[in-house]
Amino acid sequence: MKKSDYINTALEQVRCKAVHEALKKELEAHIDDCAEAFADEGFSPEEAEEKAVHTMGDPVEAGIQLDRVHRPKFPWAVAVSALVLLIAAMLAEHLMRTYFGLRAFFDQDFGINIFLGAAIAIIAAAVFCLADYTVFLKIPKTVYAVYIIGLFVMQEFQIHKTDIPLELIRGGSFFGMMLIAPVTCGFAFSMRGGGFGKFALTCLLTAVPSMFVSISVPCTSAAVMAGLTALVIMTVLVRRGSFKVNKLAACGFMYIPAVLGTVGLAAFNIRRRSETPYEYKALDRTIMDVILPNSDFIGSGGHMEMNNHPWYHDYNHIITAVFSDFGTLAGVALVLLTLSLPIVMLISLHRVKNRFGKTVGAAIALVFFFASATVILSNMGITTGFESYTVMPLTAGNALNCAVSGALVGVFMSICRRSDILPEAHIESRRQRT
């Protein structure tokens, strides 16, 4: 049997088409090594190849074994964690709105909204789980440019051409910026291989545009998330030697501006806090001084009010509502569920073998952790209520939040399902051809 016939027969048994190219190269290399050894023993090239193929065994059986190894594995841990968080958020929203007096403007259609949001999250996760996440490496610069420009244009249009409240625009900016993880990873990976100049350019292009888009709203939490995501991705690439730079100098180039930028954003936020309306400041103090200290350990059967209105605003303060309406135990459980998803994501990455997949997965876990921490802090009254437009990931009351959160969960599951794919090989081969 010829080498090409053997490889084609073996690959016909492997159902995951995405690994065919890598397996073909692996089988070709193994057969060529064996053929070279037989040729050294005096066999002709044709005989050496035939004997090398024969030593590989039955191609059908070999293909079946390869199919078992490379068959996409469903990431049950991530899927279950995300589903539990989604159900917990749905239950909390339903109970606090139905039984504890919160009457938002869409309450009459609440049942439709909550299940519609959950359906959006599940559908988005399923679609992106089945899709090929390596698309972010195929046209990375175009995807990144379209993403940044599109987000900026949409925000500017909403601010200047519509009557949408600024808080909703800030919330949309935060949710939109959550997609920065896979987009930035694709762009940064496509820039690998250069010296310090290319490294510096990559740092600026991954951090500055996204932070500028966020500050233009302004949405400081989205700006911090974008900058932190870019910083982590570039740090990983530098540690792996993806750029021909001195690692210490590269870290100094990244972290000194990051520290200065953090100080600047903190000052900017303090200035904004001084302009925070009274009702938001009162909300913060009410949460810290009244609601949390006086919540029962298990349940309460009532809710706090401020100025004859519920102190929590729709789904933005869902964690605070759970503390007040259902007790400290339920509130702590919801906080732990919120934080458990990014932790499970990080644990699941140990099976992923390719660098791009691991980097994207870690960036997505970071985004979820940051989003969760931001909403927890605002629900505890620690950060200003003016920033409380952030919403817990997978909260069904917000369709945009569900769509973005579900999409990121789906991308992460796609990475875990295809843990053996090496998408960075496409970048290397394309770079060699050019």
GINOR-V516489 format. One record per residue. N is the residue number from 1. RES is the residue in three letters. PHI is phi in whole degrees, -180 to 180 (none if undefined). Layout:
n=N res=RES phi=PHI
n=N res=RES phi=PHI
This chain:
n=1 res=MET phi=none
n=2 res=LYS phi=-73
n=3 res=LYS phi=-59
n=4 res=SER phi=-63
n=5 res=ASP phi=-66
n=6 res=TYR phi=-62
n=7 res=ILE phi=-65
n=8 res=ASN phi=-62
n=9 res=THR phi=-65
n=10 res=ALA phi=-66
n=11 res=LEU phi=-70
n=12 res=GLU phi=-63
n=13 res=GLN phi=-85
n=14 res=VAL phi=-93
n=15 res=ARG phi=-78
n=16 res=CYS phi=-81
n=17 res=LYS phi=-64
n=18 res=ALA phi=-66
n=19 res=VAL phi=-98
n=20 res=HIS phi=-61
n=21 res=GLU phi=-63
n=22 res=ALA phi=-65
n=23 res=LEU phi=-66
n=24 res=LYS phi=-60
n=25 res=LYS phi=-65
n=26 res=GLU phi=-66
n=27 res=LEU phi=-68
n=28 res=GLU phi=-61
n=29 res=ALA phi=-64
n=30 res=HIS phi=-68
n=31 res=ILE phi=-65
n=32 res=ASP phi=-63
n=33 res=ASP phi=-65
n=34 res=CYS phi=-66
n=35 res=ALA phi=-63
n=36 res=GLU phi=-64
n=37 res=ALA phi=-66
n=38 res=PHE phi=-68
n=39 res=ALA phi=-64
n=40 res=ASP phi=-65
n=41 res=GLU phi=-83
n=42 res=GLY phi=110
n=43 res=PHE phi=-76
n=44 res=SER phi=-71
n=45 res=PRO phi=-56
n=46 res=GLU phi=-67
n=47 res=GLU phi=-66
n=48 res=ALA phi=-63
n=49 res=GLU phi=-66
n=50 res=GLU phi=-63
n=51 res=LYS phi=-68
n=52 res=ALA phi=-64
n=53 res=VAL phi=-64
n=54 res=HIS phi=-62
n=55 res=THR phi=-69
n=56 res=MET phi=-76
n=57 res=GLY phi=87
n=58 res=ASP phi=-70
n=59 res=PRO phi=-65
n=60 res=VAL phi=-66
n=61 res=GLU phi=-65
n=62 res=ALA phi=-63
n=63 res=GLY phi=-65
n=64 res=ILE phi=-64
n=65 res=GLN phi=-65
n=66 res=LEU phi=-65
n=67 res=ASP phi=-65
n=68 res=ARG phi=-65
n=69 res=VAL phi=-74
n=70 res=HIS phi=-101
n=71 res=ARG phi=-67
n=72 res=PRO phi=-56
n=73 res=LYS phi=-106
n=74 res=PHE phi=-73
n=75 res=PRO phi=-79
n=76 res=TRP phi=-61
n=77 res=ALA phi=-61
n=78 res=VAL phi=-68
n=79 res=ALA phi=-62
n=80 res=VAL phi=-67
n=81 res=SER phi=-61
n=82 res=ALA phi=-66
n=83 res=LEU phi=-67
n=84 res=VAL phi=-64
n=85 res=LEU phi=-64
n=86 res=LEU phi=-62
n=87 res=ILE phi=-65
n=88 res=ALA phi=-62
n=89 res=ALA phi=-66
n=90 res=MET phi=-61
n=91 res=LEU phi=-64
n=92 res=ALA phi=-63
n=93 res=GLU phi=-62
n=94 res=HIS phi=-62
n=95 res=LEU phi=-68
n=96 res=MET phi=-71
n=97 res=ARG phi=-85
n=98 res=THR phi=-81
n=99 res=TYR phi=-109
n=100 res=PHE phi=-123
n=101 res=GLY phi=86
n=102 res=LEU phi=-79
n=103 res=ARG phi=-124
n=104 res=ALA phi=-73
n=105 res=PHE phi=-67
n=106 res=PHE phi=-109
n=107 res=ASP phi=-62
n=108 res=GLN phi=-66
n=109 res=ASP phi=-110
n=110 res=PHE phi=-60
n=111 res=GLY phi=-59
n=112 res=ILE phi=-66
n=113 res=ASN phi=-65
n=114 res=ILE phi=-68
n=115 res=PHE phi=-77
n=116 res=LEU phi=-66
n=117 res=GLY phi=-62
n=118 res=ALA phi=-64
n=119 res=ALA phi=-64
n=120 res=ILE phi=-61
n=121 res=ALA phi=-62
n=122 res=ILE phi=-67
n=123 res=ILE phi=-65
n=124 res=ALA phi=-62
n=125 res=ALA phi=-64
n=126 res=ALA phi=-65
n=127 res=VAL phi=-63
n=128 res=PHE phi=-75
n=129 res=CYS phi=-68
n=130 res=LEU phi=-81
n=131 res=ALA phi=-77
n=132 res=ASP phi=-92
n=133 res=TYR phi=-69
n=134 res=THR phi=-70
n=135 res=VAL phi=-58
n=136 res=PHE phi=-69
n=137 res=LEU phi=-103
n=138 res=LYS phi=-81
n=139 res=ILE phi=-133
n=140 res=PRO phi=-65
n=141 res=LYS phi=-68
n=142 res=THR phi=-66
n=143 res=VAL phi=-61
n=144 res=TYR phi=-65
n=145 res=ALA phi=-64
n=146 res=VAL phi=-63
n=147 res=TYR phi=-63
n=148 res=ILE phi=-66
n=149 res=ILE phi=-65
n=150 res=GLY phi=-63
n=151 res=LEU phi=-65
n=152 res=PHE phi=-66
n=153 res=VAL phi=-63
n=154 res=MET phi=-63
n=155 res=GLN phi=-66
n=156 res=GLU phi=-63
n=157 res=PHE phi=-64
n=158 res=GLN phi=-65
n=159 res=ILE phi=-71
n=160 res=HIS phi=-102
n=161 res=LYS phi=-117
n=162 res=THR phi=-130
n=163 res=ASP phi=-103
n=164 res=ILE phi=-67
n=165 res=PRO phi=-57
n=166 res=LEU phi=-61
n=167 res=GLU phi=-63
n=168 res=LEU phi=-67
n=169 res=ILE phi=-66
n=170 res=ARG phi=-63
n=171 res=GLY phi=-62
n=172 res=GLY phi=-62
n=173 res=SER phi=-63
n=174 res=PHE phi=-64
n=175 res=PHE phi=-65
n=176 res=GLY phi=-63
n=177 res=MET phi=-72
n=178 res=MET phi=-63
n=179 res=LEU phi=-76
n=180 res=ILE phi=-64
n=181 res=ALA phi=-60
n=182 res=PRO phi=-68
n=183 res=VAL phi=-65
n=184 res=THR phi=-67
n=185 res=CYS phi=-60
n=186 res=GLY phi=-60
n=187 res=PHE phi=-65
n=188 res=ALA phi=-63
n=189 res=PHE phi=-65
n=190 res=SER phi=-71
n=191 res=MET phi=-98
n=192 res=ARG phi=-66
n=193 res=GLY phi=101
n=194 res=GLY phi=-91
n=195 res=GLY phi=-88
n=196 res=PHE phi=-66
n=197 res=GLY phi=-61
n=198 res=LYS phi=-69
n=199 res=PHE phi=-62
n=200 res=ALA phi=-62
n=201 res=LEU phi=-62
n=202 res=THR phi=-63
n=203 res=CYS phi=-59
n=204 res=LEU phi=-65
n=205 res=LEU phi=-73
n=206 res=THR phi=-85
n=207 res=ALA phi=-106
n=208 res=VAL phi=-67
n=209 res=PRO phi=-59
n=210 res=SER phi=-66
n=211 res=MET phi=-68
n=212 res=PHE phi=-62
n=213 res=VAL phi=-60
n=214 res=SER phi=-70
n=215 res=ILE phi=-67
n=216 res=SER phi=-65
n=217 res=VAL phi=-75
n=218 res=PRO phi=-94
n=219 res=CYS phi=-140
n=220 res=THR phi=-66
n=221 res=SER phi=-65
n=222 res=ALA phi=-68
n=223 res=ALA phi=-65
n=224 res=VAL phi=-64
n=225 res=MET phi=-62
n=226 res=ALA phi=-64
n=227 res=GLY phi=-66
n=228 res=LEU phi=-66
n=229 res=THR phi=-62
n=230 res=ALA phi=-62
n=231 res=LEU phi=-64
n=232 res=VAL phi=-66
n=233 res=ILE phi=-62
n=234 res=MET phi=-68
n=235 res=THR phi=-64
n=236 res=VAL phi=-61
n=237 res=LEU phi=-65
n=238 res=VAL phi=-66
n=239 res=ARG phi=-65
n=240 res=ARG phi=-85
n=241 res=GLY phi=76
n=242 res=SER phi=-72
n=243 res=PHE phi=-121
n=244 res=LYS phi=-85
n=245 res=VAL phi=-137
n=246 res=ASN phi=-73
n=247 res=LYS phi=-62
n=248 res=LEU phi=-67
n=249 res=ALA phi=-65
n=250 res=ALA phi=-64
n=251 res=CYS phi=-64
n=252 res=GLY phi=-63
n=253 res=PHE phi=-62
n=254 res=MET phi=-84
n=255 res=TYR phi=-84
n=256 res=ILE phi=-64
n=257 res=PRO phi=-63
n=258 res=ALA phi=-64
n=259 res=VAL phi=-66
n=260 res=LEU phi=-63
n=261 res=GLY phi=-65
n=262 res=THR phi=-63
n=263 res=VAL phi=-63
n=264 res=GLY phi=-63
n=265 res=LEU phi=-66
n=266 res=ALA phi=-63
n=267 res=ALA phi=-64
n=268 res=PHE phi=-62
n=269 res=ASN phi=-70
n=270 res=ILE phi=-64
n=271 res=ARG phi=-63
n=272 res=ARG phi=-65
n=273 res=ARG phi=-65
n=274 res=SER phi=-65
n=275 res=GLU phi=-99
n=276 res=THR phi=-65
n=277 res=PRO phi=-57
n=278 res=TYR phi=-59
n=279 res=GLU phi=-64
n=280 res=TYR phi=-74
n=281 res=LYS phi=-62
n=282 res=ALA phi=-63
n=283 res=LEU phi=-63
n=284 res=ASP phi=-59
n=285 res=ARG phi=-67
n=286 res=THR phi=-63
n=287 res=ILE phi=-62
n=288 res=MET phi=-77
n=289 res=ASP phi=-98
n=290 res=VAL phi=-120
n=291 res=ILE phi=-69
n=292 res=LEU phi=-65
n=293 res=PRO phi=-64
n=294 res=ASN phi=-103
n=295 res=SER phi=-73
n=296 res=ASP phi=-69
n=297 res=PHE phi=-68
n=298 res=ILE phi=-131
n=299 res=GLY phi=71
n=300 res=SER phi=-146
n=301 res=GLY phi=80
n=302 res=GLY phi=-161
n=303 res=HIS phi=-136
n=304 res=MET phi=-80
n=305 res=GLU phi=-130
n=306 res=MET phi=-138
n=307 res=ASN phi=56
n=308 res=ASN phi=65
n=309 res=HIS phi=-128
n=310 res=PRO phi=-57
n=311 res=TRP phi=-73
n=312 res=TYR phi=-94
n=313 res=HIS phi=-104
n=314 res=ASP phi=51
n=315 res=TYR phi=-91
n=316 res=ASN phi=-66
n=317 res=HIS phi=-115
n=318 res=ILE phi=-66
n=319 res=ILE phi=-69
n=320 res=THR phi=-61
n=321 res=ALA phi=-63
n=322 res=VAL phi=-65
n=323 res=PHE phi=-58
n=324 res=SER phi=-75
n=325 res=ASP phi=-84
n=326 res=PHE phi=-122
n=327 res=GLY phi=103
n=328 res=THR phi=-63
n=329 res=LEU phi=-61
n=330 res=ALA phi=-66
n=331 res=GLY phi=-64
n=332 res=VAL phi=-64
n=333 res=ALA phi=-61
n=334 res=LEU phi=-67
n=335 res=VAL phi=-62
n=336 res=LEU phi=-65
n=337 res=LEU phi=-63
n=338 res=THR phi=-64
n=339 res=LEU phi=-79
n=340 res=SER phi=-69
n=341 res=LEU phi=-61
n=342 res=PRO phi=-64
n=343 res=ILE phi=-67
n=344 res=VAL phi=-62
n=345 res=MET phi=-60
n=346 res=LEU phi=-63
n=347 res=ILE phi=-66
n=348 res=SER phi=-69
n=349 res=LEU phi=-73
n=350 res=HIS phi=-66
n=351 res=ARG phi=-85
n=352 res=VAL phi=-76
n=353 res=LYS phi=-99
n=354 res=ASN phi=-100
n=355 res=ARG phi=-68
n=356 res=PHE phi=-63
n=357 res=GLY phi=-60
n=358 res=LYS phi=-64
n=359 res=THR phi=-67
n=360 res=VAL phi=-63
n=361 res=GLY phi=-61
n=362 res=ALA phi=-65
n=363 res=ALA phi=-66
n=364 res=ILE phi=-65
n=365 res=ALA phi=-61
n=366 res=LEU phi=-63
n=367 res=VAL phi=-62
n=368 res=PHE phi=-65
n=369 res=PHE phi=-65
n=370 res=PHE phi=-65
n=371 res=ALA phi=-61
n=372 res=SER phi=-66
n=373 res=ALA phi=-64
n=374 res=THR phi=-62
n=375 res=VAL phi=-72
n=376 res=ILE phi=-65
n=377 res=LEU phi=-63
n=378 res=SER phi=-69
n=379 res=ASN phi=-74
n=380 res=MET phi=-90
n=381 res=GLY phi=80
n=382 res=ILE phi=-78
n=383 res=THR phi=-95
n=384 res=THR phi=-62
n=385 res=GLY phi=-64
n=386 res=PHE phi=-65
n=387 res=GLU phi=-97
n=388 res=SER phi=-82
n=389 res=TYR phi=-73
n=390 res=THR phi=-66
n=391 res=VAL phi=-128
n=392 res=MET phi=-58
n=393 res=PRO phi=-53
n=394 res=LEU phi=69
n=395 res=THR phi=-74
n=396 res=ALA phi=-70
n=397 res=GLY phi=-73
n=398 res=ASN phi=-122
n=399 res=ALA phi=-65
n=400 res=LEU phi=-65
n=401 res=ASN phi=-60
n=402 res=CYS phi=-65
n=403 res=ALA phi=-64
n=404 res=VAL phi=-70
n=405 res=SER phi=-62
n=406 res=GLY phi=-63
n=407 res=ALA phi=-63
n=408 res=LEU phi=-67
n=409 res=VAL phi=-62
n=410 res=GLY phi=-64
n=411 res=VAL phi=-60
n=412 res=PHE phi=-63
n=413 res=MET phi=-66
n=414 res=SER phi=-63
n=415 res=ILE phi=-63
n=416 res=CYS phi=-68
n=417 res=ARG phi=-65
n=418 res=ARG phi=-111
n=419 res=SER phi=-67
n=420 res=ASP phi=-94
n=421 res=ILE phi=-72
n=422 res=LEU phi=-116
n=423 res=PRO phi=-67
n=424 res=GLU phi=-66
n=425 res=ALA phi=-63
n=426 res=HIS phi=-64
n=427 res=ILE phi=-65
n=428 res=GLU phi=-64
n=429 res=SER phi=-67
n=430 res=ARG phi=-67
n=431 res=ARG phi=-67
n=432 res=GLN phi=-68
n=433 res=ARG phi=-69
n=434 res=THR phi=-92
